[in-house]
């Protein structure tokens, strides 16, 4: 199964690469470092949802469930500076729906991270390199639905996986 996923990822990456405007994207400088606007593709196990658990001690934990038999292909659009992701990156589903926005500072996730759900709701958090991150869940109307504080490490593991 893993071999099929691996092969499918590279085949799809090869096919999608022809749809990219090569004139203004995916450039390397004279040192071989990525610079400027880039469009990349990544494959990840499909998420079956996530849960934020409120613990008795007042803390919360973040748990994501994955379907190992499904694969999501994502298109990532953003900029590189000196070989590092920098600034706001947009992550799109295979159907070209905006799924996430992530802010990078010299390759590290830092600042605003937003998940856009199909039902119009969104999850917004501001990642600072602290123990806990404040996670806000908004309704489609923009009204705040819920606030949780979760482990920044767990949140980063979710984002990076």
ChimeraX attribute file (.defattr): number of C-alpha atoms within 10 A of each C-alpha:
attribute: neighborCount
match mode: 1-to-1
recipient: residues
	/A:1	7
	/A:2	9
	/A:3	8
	/A:4	8
	/A:5	16
	/A:6	11
	/A:7	11
	/A:8	15
	/A:9	19
	/A:10	14
	/A:11	12
	/A:12	14
	/A:13	17
	/A:14	12
	/A:15	11
	/A:16	13
	/A:17	14
	/A:18	9
	/A:19	8
	/A:20	14
	/A:21	11
	/A:22	12
	/A:23	7
	/A:24	10
	/A:25	18
	/A:26	17
	/A:27	16
	/A:28	14
	/A:29	11
	/A:30	7
	/A:31	8
	/A:32	10
	/A:33	13
	/A:34	20
	/A:35	19
	/A:36	18
	/A:37	15
	/A:38	20
	/A:39	18
	/A:40	16
	/A:41	20
	/A:42	14
	/A:43	18
	/A:44	16
	/A:45	16
	/A:46	15
	/A:47	14
	/A:48	11
	/A:49	10
	/A:50	12
	/A:51	10
	/A:52	14
	/A:53	13
	/A:54	14
	/A:55	9
	/A:56	7
	/A:57	6
	/A:58	8
	/A:59	13
	/A:60	16
	/A:61	16
	/A:62	19
	/A:63	13
	/A:64	14
	/A:65	12
	/A:66	14
	/A:67	11
	/A:68	13
	/A:69	10
	/A:70	12
	/A:71	16
	/A:72	13
	/A:73	19
	/A:74	21
	/A:75	21
	/A:76	19
	/A:77	17
	/A:78	21
	/A:79	21
	/A:80	22
	/A:81	16
	/A:82	16
	/A:83	17
	/A:84	16
	/A:85	23
	/A:86	22
	/A:87	19
	/A:88	19
	/A:89	20
	/A:90	17
	/A:91	23
	/A:92	18
	/A:93	15
	/A:94	12
	/A:95	9
	/A:96	10
	/A:97	14
	/A:98	18
	/A:99	17
	/A:100	20
	/A:101	20
	/A:102	22
	/A:103	22
	/A:104	21
	/A:105	14
	/A:106	15
	/A:107	15
	/A:108	13
	/A:109	22
	/A:110	19
	/A:111	16
	/A:112	15
	/A:113	21
	/A:114	19
	/A:115	18
	/A:116	17
	/A:117	15
	/A:118	11
	/A:119	8
	/A:120	11
	/A:121	18
	/A:122	20
	/A:123	19
	/A:124	19
	/A:125	20
	/A:126	18
	/A:127	21
	/A:128	14
	/A:129	13
	/A:130	9
	/A:131	12
	/A:132	18
	/A:133	20
	/A:134	15
	/A:135	21
	/A:136	17
	/A:137	19
	/A:138	18
	/A:139	15
	/A:140	15
	/A:141	8
	/A:142	11
	/A:143	10
	/A:144	14
	/A:145	13
	/A:146	11
	/A:147	14
	/A:148	19
	/A:149	19
	/A:150	20
	/A:151	17
	/A:152	21
	/A:153	15
	/A:154	17
	/A:155	20
	/A:156	14
	/A:157	12
	/A:158	13
	/A:159	13
	/A:160	9
	/A:161	8
